[in-house]
Amino acid sequence: MTWINGQFQAPLPVSDRGLAYGDGIFETLACINQKLHLWSRHWQRLQQGAKQLALEVPEQQTLLNWIEQALAEKNNPSLAVVKIIITRGSGGRGYKSPEQPQSRTIITIHPWPEHNDNDYQQGISALVCRTCLALQPSLAGIKHLNRLEQVLAAQELSANNCREGLMLECTFAENDKPAKKIVTEGISSNLFFVSRGQLFTPEIIYSGVSGTIRSELLERAKALGIPLATGRYEMQEVLNADEVFFTNSIFGILPVSKIIYQQGQKSRLYQQRDISMQLAKSLNPELQRPCQFITL
């Protein structure tokens, strides 16, 4: 079900810059019983993305009205995924923006994806992807439309029977020293890990997305008295951790049982679920996701 600027199934011109150049931003959010989960955080990130790209976005109430219309067309499902895409609109050939661009807002409603309860109870396998993230501070944090890095990384998962992947910064060796393997995020998620009772998550400075659930968990962890830190962490620190989990706006908190690395030749198992389950009990029920994890 597609709405463009408030019109049901309006045509999308092939001249749209989102199609031609990935010139735009998007948000994917859960709708639970006709309520948009963590809407204020999604709206805040949408505004930040618009600022970084110098992109015009609709007024908040206009956007909410369009979403309400789109949901009504689907008979207001109790569970749904809402995707918002805002492009710079149409433009001629060439990268330079039109002098007076008219942004285009696309809203689609998708079925609620089911997840196996066993994934939450036992944890999932994750792959350290060979596809890495280019460093571009101008795009870091926002959900821009150029996701080719994630597309390539996702293609690596099926061969290793993994549900998610970890993405590293693209770094290169200097002075014959091995390049540092700095971890940033999952393919479609943010990454958290726990070592000796402290919670860690990579900073989003040079690449990656500042997830809405990530931001929410940082506040909830503080309120729960869980010590936490953000920074630049090498992959080895994650491999040495006691707990690892992913977060995103649709599946909530999802624990990791195994990380496969070095081209699938080695793996690391994780058995603890203490802090991840404590946080999941605070958040996952809001998304109607399981929060009882099994410690192996």
Secondary structure by P-SEA (a helix, b strand, c coil): cccccccccccccccccccccccccbbbbbbccccccaaaaaaaaaaaaaaaaccccccaaaaaaaaaaaaaaaccccbbbbbbbbcccccccccccccbbbbbbbbbbbcbbbbbcccccbbbbbbbccccccccccccccccccaaaaaaaaaacccccccbbbbbccccccccccccccccccccbbbbbbcccbbbbbbccccccccaaaaaaaaaaaaaccccccccccaaaaaaccccccccccccbbbbcbbbcccccccccccccaaaaaaaaacccccccccccccc
